[in-house]
């Protein structure tokens, strides 16, 4: 598990909150420490947060995580690891945060942190083929 990664894809840098690397897949965890209520607007690719009677708009964190996934895929391929599946989700650290979304698909990508283990268990069932061995994981750890 890597926290606060800042990587280069040779043209620009990209940042990931947390990267979990397993033998079968990689997972990007975008972590949001927000309070209040937020509404995911998939049609506009934005998130609206309502907190203390103030409404603010932010970039859609799912789109950001998806972009990070594409950047990581390119970097892994450039380093000789083209076949590693990459998953991504957005996790909300505060259990009191309320999330709303008109789309079930969008809301399934944004979870409260306490759902992390069940999400990982679900993803593990999807990938039975080991793509990396211990030696390769250690090699990647040195590069990242």
N, CA, C and O atoms as a GROMACS GRO file, in nm:
protein
  576
    1UNK      N    1   0.086  -0.117   0.000
    1UNK     CA    2   0.000   0.000   0.000
    1UNK      C    3   0.090   0.123   0.000
    1UNK      O    4   0.183   0.134   0.080
    2UNK      N    5   0.062   0.216  -0.091
    2UNK     CA    6   0.138   0.339  -0.105
    2UNK      C    7   0.046   0.457  -0.081
    2UNK      O    8  -0.065   0.462  -0.135
    3UNK      N    9   0.091   0.552  -0.002
    3UNK     CA   10   0.010   0.671   0.029
    3UNK      C   11   0.074   0.795  -0.031
    3UNK      O   12   0.197   0.808  -0.032
    4UNK      N   13  -0.009   0.886  -0.081
    4UNK     CA   14   0.039   1.016  -0.128
    4UNK      C   15   0.138   1.006  -0.242
    4UNK      O   16   0.240   1.075  -0.241
    5UNK      N   17   0.109   0.922  -0.340
    5UNK     CA   18   0.201   0.905  -0.453
    5UNK      C   19   0.193   1.022  -0.550
    5UNK      O   20   0.084   1.070  -0.584
    6UNK      N   21   0.308   1.066  -0.595
    6UNK     CA   22   0.317   1.166  -0.701
    6UNK      C   23   0.409   1.106  -0.807
    6UNK      O   24   0.530   1.095  -0.787
    7UNK      N   25   0.349   1.066  -0.918
    7UNK     CA   26   0.422   0.995  -1.022
    7UNK      C   27   0.425   1.074  -1.152
    7UNK      O   28   0.341   1.161  -1.175
    8UNK      N   29   0.523   1.044  -1.234
    8UNK     CA   30   0.535   1.108  -1.365
    8UNK      C   31   0.500   1.008  -1.474
    8UNK      O   32   0.533   0.890  -1.465
    9UNK      N   33   0.432   1.057  -1.576
    9UNK     CA   34   0.408   0.975  -1.694
    9UNK      C   35   0.494   1.024  -1.811
    9UNK      O   36   0.461   1.002  -1.927
   10UNK      N   37   0.602   1.090  -1.778
   10UNK     CA   38   0.701   1.148  -1.869
   10UNK      C   39   0.657   1.282  -1.927
   10UNK      O   40   0.742   1.359  -1.974
   11UNK      N   41   0.529   1.312  -1.926
   11UNK     CA   42   0.481   1.442  -1.976
   11UNK      C   43   0.435   1.532  -1.863
   11UNK      O   44   0.452   1.654  -1.867
   12UNK      N   45   0.377   1.470  -1.761
   12UNK     CA   46   0.326   1.547  -1.648
   12UNK      C   47   0.321   1.457  -1.525
   12UNK      O   48   0.340   1.336  -1.534
   13UNK      N   49   0.295   1.518  -1.409
   13UNK     CA   50   0.283   1.443  -1.287
   13UNK      C   51   0.136   1.418  -1.257
   13UNK      O   52   0.049   1.496  -1.296
   14UNK      N   53   0.109   1.309  -1.188
   14UNK     CA   54  -0.025   1.283  -1.138
   14UNK      C   55  -0.014   1.231  -0.996
   14UNK      O   56   0.088   1.172  -0.957
   15UNK      N   57  -0.117   1.253  -0.919
   15UNK     CA   58  -0.118   1.223  -0.776
   15UNK      C   59  -0.225   1.120  -0.745
   15UNK      O   60  -0.334   1.122  -0.803
   16UNK      N   61  -0.194   1.029  -0.653
   16UNK     CA   62  -0.292   0.933  -0.603
   16UNK      C   63  -0.288   0.936  -0.451
   16UNK      O   64  -0.181   0.935  -0.391
   17UNK      N   65  -0.405   0.939  -0.389
   17UNK     CA   66  -0.411   0.938  -0.243
   17UNK      C   67  -0.350   0.808  -0.190
   17UNK      O   68  -0.259   0.809  -0.108
   18UNK      N   69  -0.403   0.696  -0.240
   18UNK     CA   70  -0.355   0.565  -0.196
   18UNK      C   71  -0.362   0.468  -0.313
   18UNK      O   72  -0.458   0.466  -0.390
   19UNK      N   73  -0.256   0.386  -0.324
   19UNK     CA   74  -0.252   0.280  -0.425
   19UNK      C   75  -0.229   0.149  -0.351
   19UNK      O   76  -0.133   0.134  -0.276
   20UNK      N   77  -0.318   0.054  -0.374
   20UNK     CA   78  -0.306  -0.080  -0.318
   20UNK      C   79  -0.263  -0.171  -0.432
   20UNK      O   80  -0.331  -0.180  -0.535
   21UNK      N   81  -0.152  -0.239  -0.415
   21UNK     CA   82  -0.099  -0.326  -0.518
   21UNK      C   83  -0.103  -0.469  -0.466
   21UNK      O   84  -0.044  -0.500  -0.363
   22UNK      N   85  -0.173  -0.556  -0.538
   22UNK     CA   86  -0.182  -0.696  -0.500
   22UNK      C   87  -0.126  -0.781  -0.615
   22UNK      O   88  -0.088  -0.728  -0.719
   23UNK      N   89  -0.122  -0.911  -0.595
   23UNK     CA   90  -0.074  -1.001  -0.700
   23UNK      C   91  -0.171  -1.006  -0.818
   23UNK      O   92  -0.130  -1.038  -0.930
   24UNK      N   93  -0.297  -0.976  -0.794
   24UNK     CA   94  -0.399  -0.990  -0.898
   24UNK      C   95  -0.446  -0.859  -0.961
   24UNK      O   96  -0.492  -0.859  -1.076
   25UNK      N   97  -0.434  -0.749  -0.888
   25UNK     CA   98  -0.485  -0.621  -0.938
   25UNK      C   99  -0.426  -0.506  -0.859
   25UNK      O  100  -0.364  -0.526  -0.754
   26UNK      N  101  -0.445  -0.387  -0.911
   26UNK     CA  102  -0.410  -0.264  -0.839
   26UNK      C  103  -0.539  -0.189  -0.813
   26UNK      O  104  -0.634  -0.199  -0.891
   27UNK      N  105  -0.543  -0.114  -0.705
   27UNK     CA  106  -0.662  -0.036  -0.673
   27UNK      C  107  -0.622   0.102  -0.626
   27UNK      O  108  -0.540   0.118  -0.535
   28UNK      N  109  -0.682   0.202  -0.690
   28UNK     CA  110  -0.663   0.342  -0.650
   28UNK      C  111  -0.776   0.379  -0.554
   28UNK      O  112  -0.894   0.361  -0.585
   29UNK      N  113  -0.738   0.430  -0.440
   29UNK     CA  114  -0.836   0.476  -0.341
   29UNK      C  115  -0.826   0.628  -0.333
   29UNK      O  116  -0.726   0.682  -0.286
   30UNK      N  117  -0.928   0.694  -0.380
   30UNK     CA  118  -0.936   0.839  -0.369
   30UNK      C  119  -1.011   0.865  -0.239
   30UNK      O  120  -1.126   0.825  -0.225
   31UNK      N  121  -0.948   0.933  -0.146
   31UNK     CA  122  -1.005   0.952  -0.013
   31UNK      C  123  -1.052   1.096   0.002
   31UNK      O  124  -0.977   1.190  -0.024
   32UNK      N  125  -1.175   1.112   0.046
   32UNK     CA  126  -1.232   1.244   0.069
   32UNK      C  127  -1.270   1.257   0.216
   32UNK      O  128  -1.340   1.173   0.271
   33UNK      N  129  -1.221   1.363   0.278
   33UNK     CA  130  -1.249   1.392   0.418
   33UNK      C  131  -1.348   1.508   0.423
   33UNK      O  132  -1.312   1.620   0.460
   34UNK      N  133  -1.470   1.481   0.386
   34UNK     CA  134  -1.572   1.584   0.379
   34UNK      C  135  -1.682   1.560   0.480
   34UNK      O  136  -1.713   1.446   0.516
   35UNK      N  137  -1.739   1.669   0.526
   35UNK     CA  138  -1.856   1.663   0.614
   35UNK      C  139  -1.973   1.724   0.540
   35UNK      O  140  -1.956   1.791   0.438
   36UNK      N  141  -2.092   1.700   0.592
   36UNK     CA  142  -2.212   1.756   0.531
   36UNK      C  143  -2.276   1.658   0.434
   36UNK      O  144  -2.268   1.537   0.451
   37UNK      N  145  -2.339   1.714   0.333
   37UNK     CA  146  -2.406   1.634   0.230
   37UNK      C  147  -2.342   1.665   0.097
   37UNK      O  148  -2.312   1.780   0.067
   38UNK      N  149  -2.319   1.562   0.018
   38UNK     CA  150  -2.274   1.591  -0.117
   38UNK      C  151  -2.358   1.514  -0.218
   38UNK      O  152  -2.405   1.403  -0.193
   39UNK      N  153  -2.374   1.579  -0.332
   39UNK     CA  154  -2.456   1.527  -0.441
   39UNK      C  155  -2.366   1.507  -0.562
   39UNK      O  156  -2.304   1.602  -0.610
   40UNK      N  157  -2.359   1.386  -0.609
   40UNK     CA  158  -2.281   1.354  -0.729
   40UNK      C  159  -2.368   1.379  -0.851
   40UNK      O  160  -2.476   1.321  -0.864
   41UNK      N  161  -2.323   1.464  -0.940
   41UNK     CA  162  -2.394   1.497  -1.062
   41UNK      C  163  -2.319   1.437  -1.181
   41UNK      O  164  -2.232   1.503  -1.238
   42UNK      N  165  -2.351   1.312  -1.220
   42UNK     CA  166  -2.274   1.246  -1.327
   42UNK      C  167  -2.290   1.312  -1.463
   42UNK      O  168  -2.198   1.306  -1.545
   43UNK      N  169  -2.403   1.374  -1.489
   43UNK     CA  170  -2.424   1.439  -1.620
   43UNK      C  171  -2.333   1.560  -1.638
   43UNK      O  172  -2.294   1.592  -1.751
   44UNK      N  173  -2.298   1.626  -1.528
   44UNK     CA  174  -2.214   1.745  -1.535
   44UNK      C  175  -2.072   1.719  -1.484
   44UNK      O  176  -1.988   1.808  -1.486
   45UNK      N  177  -2.047   1.596  -1.440
   45UNK     CA  178  -1.916   1.558  -1.386
   45UNK      C  179  -1.870   1.654  -1.276
   45UNK      O  180  -1.759   1.705  -1.276
   46UNK      N  181  -1.961   1.674  -1.182
   46UNK     CA  182  -1.928   1.760  -1.069
   46UNK      C  183  -1.989   1.704  -0.942
   46UNK      O  184  -2.080   1.620  -0.944
   47UNK      N  185  -1.938   1.752  -0.832
   47UNK     CA  186  -1.989   1.716  -0.702
   47UNK      C  187  -2.030   1.845  -0.633
   47UNK      O  188  -1.955   1.944  -0.634
   48UNK      N  189  -2.145   1.844  -0.574
   48UNK     CA  190  -2.193   1.961  -0.500
   48UNK      C  191  -2.195   1.923  -0.352
   48UNK      O  192  -2.256   1.824  -0.312
   49UNK      N  193  -2.126   2.004  -0.272
   49UNK     CA  194  -2.123   1.980  -0.128
   49UNK      C  195  -2.205   2.087  -0.058
   49UNK      O  196  -2.192   2.206  -0.088
   50UNK      N  197  -2.288   2.044   0.034
   50UNK     CA  198  -2.366   2.136   0.117
   50UNK      C  199  -2.319   2.115   0.261
   50UNK      O  200  -2.335   2.007   0.319
   51UNK      N  201  -2.262   2.221   0.317
   51UNK     CA  202  -2.210   2.213   0.453
   51UNK      C  203  -2.226   2.349   0.520
   51UNK      O  204  -2.187   2.452   0.464
   52UNK      N  205  -2.284   2.349   0.640
   52UNK     CA  206  -2.310   2.474   0.714
   52UNK      C  207  -2.386   2.574   0.627
   52UNK      O  208  -2.353   2.693   0.623
   53UNK      N  209  -2.488   2.525   0.558
   53UNK     CA  210  -2.576   2.605   0.472
   53UNK      C  211  -2.503   2.672   0.356
   53UNK      O  212  -2.555   2.766   0.297
   54UNK      N  213  -2.386   2.624   0.324
   54UNK     CA  214  -2.309   2.675   0.211
   54UNK      C  215  -2.300   2.566   0.105
   54UNK      O  216  -2.274   2.450   0.136
   55UNK      N  217  -2.322   2.605  -0.021
   55UNK     CA  218  -2.316   2.511  -0.132
   55UNK      C  219  -2.191   2.539  -0.215
   55UNK      O  220  -2.166   2.653  -0.257
   56UNK      N  221  -2.110   2.432  -0.240
   56UNK     CA  222  -1.987   2.446  -0.317
   56UNK      C  223  -1.984   2.338  -0.425
   56UNK      O  224  -2.036   2.229  -0.407
   57UNK      N  225  -1.921   2.371  -0.538
   57UNK     CA  226  -1.906   2.274  -0.647
   57UNK      C  227  -1.759   2.234  -0.658
   57UNK      O  228  -1.668   2.316  -0.642
   58UNK      N  229  -1.737   2.105  -0.686
   58UNK     CA  230  -1.603   2.049  -0.702
   58UNK      C  231  -1.601   1.962  -0.827
   58UNK      O  232  -1.706   1.922  -0.879
   59UNK      N  233  -1.480   1.933  -0.875
   59UNK     CA  234  -1.467   1.836  -0.983
   59UNK      C  235  -1.515   1.701  -0.932
   59UNK      O  236  -1.504   1.670  -0.813
   60UNK      N  237  -1.568   1.623  -1.021
   60UNK     CA  238  -1.616   1.489  -0.990
   60UNK      C  239  -1.498   1.400  -0.948
   60UNK      O  240  -1.408   1.378  -1.028
   61UNK      N  241  -1.496   1.349  -0.826
   61UNK     CA  242  -1.383   1.266  -0.781
   61UNK      C  243  -1.374   1.132  -0.855
   61UNK      O  244  -1.267   1.074  -0.864
   62UNK      N  245  -1.486   1.084  -0.907
   62UNK     CA  246  -1.483   0.959  -0.984
   62UNK      C  247  -1.406   0.981  -1.113
   62UNK      O  248  -1.324   0.898  -1.152
   63UNK      N  249  -1.431   1.092  -1.180
   63UNK     CA  250  -1.357   1.124  -1.303
   63UNK      C  251  -1.209   1.140  -1.275
   63UNK      O  252  -1.125   1.097  -1.354
   64UNK      N  253  -1.176   1.202  -1.162
   64UNK     CA  254  -1.034   1.218  -1.124
   64UNK      C  255  -0.969   1.081  -1.103
   64UNK      O  256  -0.858   1.058  -1.151
   65UNK      N  257  -1.036   0.992  -1.032
   65UNK     CA  258  -0.981   0.859  -1.007
   65UNK      C  259  -0.970   0.780  -1.137
   65UNK      O  260  -0.874   0.704  -1.156
   66UNK      N  261  -1.065   0.797  -1.225
   66UNK     CA  262  -1.060   0.730  -1.355
   66UNK      C  263  -0.940   0.779  -1.436
   66UNK      O  264  -0.871   0.700  -1.501
   67UNK      N  265  -0.914   0.909  -1.433
   67UNK     CA  266  -0.798   0.966  -1.501
   67UNK      C  267  -0.669   0.912  -1.440
   67UNK      O  268  -0.576   0.877  -1.514
   68UNK      N  269  -0.662   0.904  -1.310
   68UNK     CA  270  -0.544   0.849  -1.243
   68UNK      C  271  -0.523   0.704  -1.285
   68UNK      O  272  -0.409   0.659  -1.301
   69UNK      N  273  -0.631   0.632  -1.301
   69UNK     CA  274  -0.623   0.492  -1.345
   69UNK      C  275  -0.560   0.482  -1.484
   69UNK      O  276  -0.475   0.395  -1.507
   70UNK      N  277  -0.600   0.568  -1.575
   70UNK     CA  278  -0.542   0.568  -1.710
   70UNK      C  279  -0.394   0.604  -1.705
   70UNK      O  280  -0.312   0.543  -1.775
   71UNK      N  281  -0.359   0.702  -1.623
   71UNK     CA  282  -0.218   0.742  -1.612
   71UNK      C  283  -0.134   0.628  -1.553
   71UNK      O  284  -0.023   0.602  -1.600
   72UNK      N  285  -0.186   0.563  -1.451
   72UNK     CA  286  -0.114   0.451  -1.389
   72UNK      C  287  -0.098   0.336  -1.487
   72UNK      O  288   0.007   0.272  -1.492
   73UNK      N  289  -0.202   0.309  -1.563
   73UNK     CA  290  -0.197   0.200  -1.663
   73UNK      C  291  -0.083   0.227  -1.763
   73UNK      O  292  -0.007   0.136  -1.797
   74UNK      N  293  -0.071   0.351  -1.810
   74UNK     CA  294   0.036   0.388  -1.902
   74UNK      C  295   0.173   0.369  -1.837
   74UNK      O  296   0.266   0.316  -1.898
   75UNK      N  297   0.184   0.414  -1.713
   75UNK     CA  298   0.313   0.403  -1.644
   75UNK      C  299   0.352   0.258  -1.621
   75UNK      O  300   0.467   0.220  -1.642
   76UNK      N  301   0.256   0.176  -1.579
   76UNK     CA  302   0.285   0.034  -1.558
   76UNK      C  303   0.326  -0.033  -1.689
   76UNK      O  304   0.420  -0.112  -1.691
   77UNK      N  305   0.256  -0.002  -1.797
   77UNK     CA  306   0.289  -0.060  -1.928
   77UNK      C  307   0.430  -0.018  -1.971
   77UNK      O  308   0.505  -0.098  -2.026
   78UNK      N  309   0.465   0.107  -1.948
   78UNK     CA  310   0.597   0.157  -1.985
   78UNK      C  311   0.708   0.089  -1.906
   78UNK      O  312   0.823   0.085  -1.950
   79UNK      N  313   0.674   0.036  -1.787
   79UNK     CA  314   0.772  -0.033  -1.704
   79UNK      C  315   0.762  -0.185  -1.717
   79UNK      O  316   0.817  -0.259  -1.635
   80UNK      N  317   0.692  -0.232  -1.821
   80UNK     CA  318   0.687  -0.376  -1.847
   80UNK      C  319   0.577  -0.451  -1.776
   80UNK      O  320   0.584  -0.573  -1.766
   81UNK      N  321   0.475  -0.381  -1.728
   81UNK     CA  322   0.362  -0.446  -1.659
   81UNK      C  323   0.229  -0.404  -1.723
   81UNK      O  324   0.150  -0.333  -1.661
   82UNK      N  325   0.204  -0.447  -1.848
   82UNK     CA  326   0.085  -0.399  -1.919
   82UNK      C  327  -0.046  -0.467  -1.880
   82UNK      O  328  -0.153  -0.415  -1.912
   83UNK      N  329  -0.040  -0.581  -1.812
   83UNK     CA  330  -0.161  -0.661  -1.791
   83UNK      C  331  -0.221  -0.652  -1.652
   83UNK      O  332  -0.299  -0.739  -1.614
   84UNK      N  333  -0.186  -0.552  -1.576
   84UNK     CA  334  -0.238  -0.542  -1.440
   84UNK      C  335  -0.372  -0.468  -1.442
   84UNK      O  336  -0.376  -0.351  -1.481
   85UNK      N  337  -0.480  -0.534  -1.402
   85UNK     CA  338  -0.609  -0.464  -1.395
   85UNK      C  339  -0.604  -0.356  -1.287
   85UNK      O  340  -0.544  -0.376  -1.181
   86UNK      N  341  -0.667  -0.245  -1.315
   86UNK     CA  342  -0.668  -0.134  -1.219
   86UNK      C  343  -0.813  -0.099  -1.185
   86UNK      O  344  -0.893  -0.068  -1.273
   87UNK      N  345  -0.843  -0.104  -1.060
   87UNK     CA  346  -0.974  -0.065  -1.007
   87UNK      C  347  -0.958   0.070  -0.938
   87UNK      O  348  -0.847   0.108  -0.900
   88UNK      N  349  -1.068   0.140  -0.921
   88UNK     CA  350  -1.064   0.266  -0.847
   88UNK      C  351  -1.198   0.293  -0.782
   88UNK      O  352  -1.303   0.260  -0.837
   89UNK      N  353  -1.193   0.354  -0.667
   89UNK     CA  354  -1.313   0.395  -0.596
   89UNK      C  355  -1.281   0.518  -0.512
   89UNK      O  356  -1.165   0.548  -0.484
   90UNK      N  357  -1.386   0.589  -0.474
   90UNK     CA  358  -1.374   0.706  -0.389
   90UNK      C  359  -1.429   0.667  -0.252
   90UNK      O  360  -1.539   0.612  -0.241
   91UNK      N  361  -1.350   0.695  -0.149
   91UNK     CA  362  -1.391   0.660  -0.013
   91UNK      C  363  -1.405   0.786   0.071
   91UNK      O  364  -1.321   0.876   0.068
   92UNK      N  365  -1.514   0.791   0.146
   92UNK     CA  366  -1.544   0.904   0.233
   92UNK      C  367  -1.504   0.865   0.375
   92UNK      O  368  -1.553   0.766   0.429
   93UNK      N  369  -1.417   0.943   0.434
   93UNK     CA  370  -1.364   0.906   0.565
   93UNK      C  371  -1.461   0.935   0.680
   93UNK      O  372  -1.457   0.865   0.781
   94UNK      N  373  -1.546   1.034   0.667
   94UNK     CA  374  -1.638   1.071   0.775
   94UNK      C  375  -1.768   0.990   0.765
   94UNK      O  376  -1.838   0.999   0.664
   95UNK      N  377  -1.801   0.913   0.869
   95UNK     CA  378  -1.925   0.835   0.864
   95UNK      C  379  -2.052   0.920   0.868
   95UNK      O  380  -2.160   0.871   0.835
   96UNK      N  381  -2.040   1.047   0.907
   96UNK     CA  382  -2.159   1.132   0.914
   96UNK      C  383  -2.190   1.202   0.782
   96UNK      O  384  -2.294   1.267   0.770
   97UNK      N  385  -2.103   1.188   0.684
   97UNK     CA  386  -2.126   1.250   0.553
   97UNK      C  387  -2.240   1.176   0.482
   97UNK      O  388  -2.246   1.054   0.481
   98UNK      N  389  -2.329   1.254   0.422
   98UNK     CA  390  -2.442   1.199   0.348
   98UNK      C  391  -2.411   1.213   0.199
   98UNK      O  392  -2.376   1.322   0.152
   99UNK      N  393  -2.425   1.104   0.126
   99UNK     CA  394  -2.403   1.110  -0.018
   99UNK      C  395  -2.534   1.085  -0.090
   99UNK      O  396  -2.616   1.004  -0.048
  100UNK      N  397  -2.551   1.158  -0.200
  100UNK     CA  398  -2.671   1.144  -0.282
  100UNK      C  399  -2.628   1.140  -0.428
  100UNK      O  400  -2.533   1.208  -0.468
  101UNK      N  401  -2.698   1.059  -0.506
  101UNK     CA  402  -2.668   1.051  -0.648
  101UNK      C  403  -2.789   0.997  -0.721
  101UNK      O  404  -2.855   0.905  -0.672
  102UNK      N  405  -2.819   1.053  -0.839
  102UNK     CA  406  -2.930   1.001  -0.917
  102UNK      C  407  -2.894   0.870  -0.988
  102UNK      O  408  -2.982   0.803  -1.042
  103UNK      N  409  -2.766   0.833  -0.988
  103UNK     CA  410  -2.720   0.716  -1.062
  103UNK      C  411  -2.667   0.609  -0.967
  103UNK      O  412  -2.581   0.637  -0.883
  104UNK      N  413  -2.718   0.486  -0.980
  104UNK     CA  414  -2.668   0.376  -0.897
  104UNK      C  415  -2.524   0.344  -0.931
  104UNK      O  416  -2.444   0.311  -0.843
  105UNK      N  417  -2.489   0.353  -1.059
  105UNK     CA  418  -2.352   0.323  -1.101
  105UNK      C  419  -2.255   0.422  -1.036
  105UNK      O  420  -2.149   0.382  -0.988
  106UNK      N  421  -2.290   0.549  -1.036
  106UNK     CA  422  -2.206   0.651  -0.974
  106UNK      C  423  -2.196   0.628  -0.824
  106UNK      O  424  -2.086   0.634  -0.768
  107UNK      N  425  -2.307   0.601  -0.759
  107UNK     CA  426  -2.305   0.586  -0.614
  107UNK      C  427  -2.230   0.460  -0.572
  107UNK      O  428  -2.183   0.454  -0.458
  108UNK      N  429  -2.218   0.360  -0.658
  108UNK     CA  430  -2.144   0.238  -0.622
  108UNK      C  431  -1.994   0.261  -0.624
  108UNK      O  432  -1.919   0.179  -0.570
  109UNK      N  433  -1.948   0.369  -0.685
  109UNK     CA  434  -1.805   0.401  -0.689
  109UNK      C  435  -1.764   0.492  -0.574
  109UNK      O  436  -1.645   0.519  -0.555
  110UNK      N  437  -1.861   0.541  -0.497
  110UNK     CA  438  -1.833   0.629  -0.383
  110UNK      C  439  -1.889   0.561  -0.258
  110UNK      O  440  -2.010   0.540  -0.245
  111UNK      N  441  -1.798   0.528  -0.166
  111UNK     CA  442  -1.835   0.450  -0.049
  111UNK      C  443  -1.781   0.513   0.079
  111UNK      O  444  -1.681   0.585   0.076
  112UNK      N  445  -1.848   0.485   0.188
  112UNK     CA  446  -1.790   0.524   0.317
  112UNK      C  447  -1.675   0.429   0.347
  112UNK      O  448  -1.676   0.313   0.304
  113UNK      N  449  -1.577   0.477   0.419
  113UNK     CA  450  -1.453   0.403   0.445
  113UNK      C  451  -1.476   0.267   0.509
  113UNK      O  452  -1.400   0.173   0.486
  114UNK      N  453  -1.580   0.255   0.589
  114UNK     CA  454  -1.604   0.126   0.655
  114UNK      C  455  -1.641   0.016   0.556
  114UNK      O  456  -1.644  -0.101   0.594
  115UNK      N  457  -1.669   0.050   0.430
  115UNK     CA  458  -1.704  -0.048   0.327
  115UNK      C  459  -1.581  -0.097   0.248
  115UNK      O  460  -1.595  -0.179   0.157
  116UNK      N  461  -1.462  -0.047   0.283
  116UNK     CA  462  -1.341  -0.081   0.209
  116UNK      C  463  -1.315  -0.232   0.205
  116UNK      O  464  -1.292  -0.287   0.098
  117UNK      N  465  -1.319  -0.299   0.318
  117UNK     CA  466  -1.288  -0.442   0.320
  117UNK      C  467  -1.387  -0.524   0.238
  117UNK      O  468  -1.347  -0.617   0.168
  118UNK      N  469  -1.515  -0.491   0.245
  118UNK     CA  470  -1.612  -0.566   0.165
  118UNK      C  471  -1.592  -0.537   0.016
  118UNK      O  472  -1.612  -0.626  -0.067
  119UNK      N  473  -1.554  -0.416  -0.018
  119UNK     CA  474  -1.526  -0.382  -0.158
  119UNK      C  475  -1.406  -0.461  -0.208
  119UNK      O  476  -1.409  -0.517  -0.318
  120UNK      N  477  -1.300  -0.466  -0.128
  120UNK     CA  478  -1.180  -0.543  -0.167
  120UNK      C  479  -1.212  -0.691  -0.184
  120UNK      O  480  -1.164  -0.754  -0.278
  121UNK      N  481  -1.293  -0.746  -0.095
  121UNK     CA  482  -1.333  -0.886  -0.105
  121UNK      C  483  -1.408  -0.911  -0.235
  121UNK      O  484  -1.386  -1.012  -0.302
  122UNK      N  485  -1.495  -0.820  -0.270
  122UNK     CA  486  -1.572  -0.831  -0.394
  122UNK      C  487  -1.480  -0.824  -0.517
  122UNK      O  488  -1.496  -0.903  -0.610
  123UNK      N  489  -1.387  -0.732  -0.516
  123UNK     CA  490  -1.294  -0.717  -0.629
  123UNK      C  491  -1.204  -0.840  -0.641
  123UNK      O  492  -1.180  -0.887  -0.751
  124UNK      N  493  -1.156  -0.892  -0.528
  124UNK     CA  494  -1.070  -1.010  -0.530
  124UNK      C  495  -1.137  -1.128  -0.599
  124UNK      O  496  -1.072  -1.206  -0.667
  125UNK      N  497  -1.267  -1.141  -0.581
  125UNK     CA  498  -1.341  -1.251  -0.645
  125UNK      C  499  -1.343  -1.237  -0.796
  125UNK      O  500  -1.359  -1.336  -0.868
  126UNK      N  501  -1.328  -1.115  -0.846
  126UNK     CA  502  -1.332  -1.090  -0.990
  126UNK      C  503  -1.202  -1.124  -1.061
  126UNK      O  504  -1.200  -1.145  -1.182
  127UNK      N  505  -1.093  -1.131  -0.986
  127UNK     CA  506  -0.961  -1.153  -1.045
  127UNK      C  507  -0.896  -1.277  -0.983
  127UNK      O  508  -0.844  -1.272  -0.872
  128UNK      N  509  -0.900  -1.386  -1.056
  128UNK     CA  510  -0.842  -1.511  -1.004
  128UNK      C  511  -0.698  -1.532  -1.051
  128UNK      O  512  -0.624  -1.610  -0.991
  129UNK      N  513  -0.658  -1.464  -1.158
  129UNK     CA  514  -0.525  -1.484  -1.214
  129UNK      C  515  -0.425  -1.389  -1.148
  129UNK      O  516  -0.447  -1.268  -1.140
  130UNK      N  517  -0.316  -1.447  -1.099
  130UNK     CA  518  -0.210  -1.365  -1.041
  130UNK      C  519  -0.128  -1.304  -1.154
  130UNK      O  520  -0.074  -1.375  -1.239
  131UNK      N  521  -0.119  -1.173  -1.156
  131UNK     CA  522  -0.046  -1.098  -1.259
  131UNK      C  523   0.096  -1.063  -1.214
  131UNK      O  524   0.184  -1.038  -1.297
  132UNK      N  525   0.117  -1.062  -1.083
  132UNK     CA  526   0.247  -1.025  -1.026
  132UNK      C  527   0.289  -1.128  -0.922
  132UNK      O  528   0.205  -1.186  -0.853
  133UNK      N  529   0.419  -1.150  -0.912
  133UNK     CA  530   0.471  -1.231  -0.802
  133UNK      C  531   0.535  -1.138  -0.700
  133UNK      O  532   0.540  -1.016  -0.719
  134UNK      N  533   0.582  -1.195  -0.591
  134UNK     CA  534   0.642  -1.114  -0.483
  134UNK      C  535   0.759  -1.029  -0.533
  134UNK      O  536   0.772  -0.912  -0.497
  135UNK      N  537   0.844  -1.089  -0.616
  135UNK     CA  538   0.961  -1.019  -0.668
  135UNK      C  539   0.920  -0.898  -0.752
  135UNK      O  540   0.981  -0.792  -0.741
  136UNK      N  541   0.818  -0.914  -0.835
  136UNK     CA  542   0.771  -0.804  -0.919
  136UNK      C  543   0.708  -0.693  -0.834
  136UNK      O  544   0.726  -0.574  -0.864
  137UNK      N  545   0.636  -0.731  -0.732
  137UNK     CA  546   0.576  -0.631  -0.642
  137UNK      C  547   0.686  -0.549  -0.575
  137UNK      O  548   0.676  -0.427  -0.565
  138UNK      N  549   0.790  -0.617  -0.529
  138UNK     CA  550   0.902  -0.546  -0.466
  138UNK      C  551   0.970  -0.453  -0.567
  138UNK      O  552   1.010  -0.342  -0.532
  139UNK      N  553   0.983  -0.498  -0.691
  139UNK     CA  554   1.044  -0.414  -0.795
  139UNK      C  555   0.959  -0.289  -0.818
  139UNK      O  556   1.012  -0.178  -0.830
  140UNK      N  557   0.829  -0.307  -0.825
  140UNK     CA  558   0.740  -0.192  -0.843
  140UNK      C  559   0.747  -0.099  -0.722
  140UNK      O  560   0.744   0.024  -0.738
  141UNK      N  561   0.756  -0.155  -0.604
  141UNK     CA  562   0.764  -0.073  -0.483
  141UNK      C  563   0.886   0.018  -0.485
  141UNK      O  564   0.880   0.132  -0.441
  142UNK      N  565   0.996  -0.032  -0.537
  142UNK     CA  566   1.117   0.049  -0.547
  142UNK      C  567   1.098   0.163  -0.648
  142UNK      O  568   1.149   0.273  -0.627
  143UNK      N  569   1.026   0.137  -0.756
  143UNK     CA  570   1.004   0.238  -0.859
  143UNK      C  571   0.901   0.344  -0.818
  143UNK      O  572   0.897   0.452  -0.877
  144UNK      N  573   0.820   0.314  -0.718
  144UNK     CA  574   0.714   0.405  -0.680
  144UNK      C  575   0.739   0.462  -0.542
  144UNK      O  576   0.659   0.542  -0.493
   0.00000   0.00000   0.00000
